[in-house]
């Protein structure tokens, strides 16, 4: 079975949905990935990969909230009608 554009779109959509529903208080802070972590000595916080990933997660949660709702509704309607 070949991976088509439809399956690739679904995989990307599911991945973005998974990032969007991560709770910073319940999950990310527990593993030490919250945005309020103080930088340590010798390593500037803005240069670390972990800090960049935390900022990416925060940006996805903030910027993609409304577009994700619309895209998910379109995908659900498409699956219900053409399935």
C-alpha positions in Angstrom: 0.0 0.0 0.0 1.5 3.3 -1.1 1.5 6.4 1.0 -0.6 8.9 -0.9 -1.2 12.6 -0.4 -4.4 12.0 1.5 -2.7 9.7 4.1 0.1 12.2 4.4 -2.4 15.0 5.0 -4.1 12.9 7.7 -0.8 12.1 9.4 0.2 15.8 9.5 -3.2 16.8 10.7 -3.1 14.2 13.5 0.4 15.3 14.5 -0.6 19.0 14.7 -3.8 18.0 16.7 -1.6 16.1 19.1 0.7 19.1 19.6 -2.3 21.4 20.1 -3.9 19.3 22.8 -0.8 19.0 25.0 -1.5 20.6 28.4 1.4 22.7 29.6 0.4 22.4 33.3 -0.4 18.7 33.4 2.0 17.2 31.0 4.8 19.5 29.8 5.6 21.0 33.2 5.8 17.4 34.7 8.6 16.4 32.3 10.3 19.8 32.6 9.3 21.3 29.3 7.3 24.3 30.5 8.0 27.8 29.2 8.8 29.2 32.7 12.0 27.2 33.2 14.9 29.3 34.5 18.1 29.0 32.4 21.1 27.2 33.9 24.6 28.4 34.0 26.7 28.4 30.9 23.8 27.7 28.5 21.7 30.5 27.2 18.0 29.5 27.2 17.2 30.9 23.8 19.8 28.8 22.1 18.8 25.3 23.4 16.8 22.9 21.3 14.5 22.2 24.2 13.6 25.9 24.5 12.9 26.1 20.7 10.7 23.0 20.8 8.7 24.5 23.8 8.3 27.7 21.9 7.1 25.8 18.8 4.5 23.9 20.8 3.3 27.1 22.3 3.1 28.8 18.9 1.2 25.9 17.4 -1.3 25.9 20.3 -1.8 29.7 20.0 -1.8 30.2 16.2 -3.4 27.0 15.0 -6.4 26.8 17.3 -9.1 28.4 15.0 -7.7 27.0 11.7 -7.5 23.5 13.3 -11.1 23.6 14.3 -12.1 24.5 10.7 -9.8 21.9 9.1 -11.1 19.2 11.4 -14.7 20.1 10.7 -14.0 19.9 6.9 -12.2 16.6 7.3 -15.0 15.1 9.4 -17.7 16.2 6.9 -15.6 14.9 4.0 -15.2 11.5 5.8 -18.9 11.3 6.7 -20.1 12.2 3.1 -17.5 10.5 1.0 -15.8 8.2 3.5 
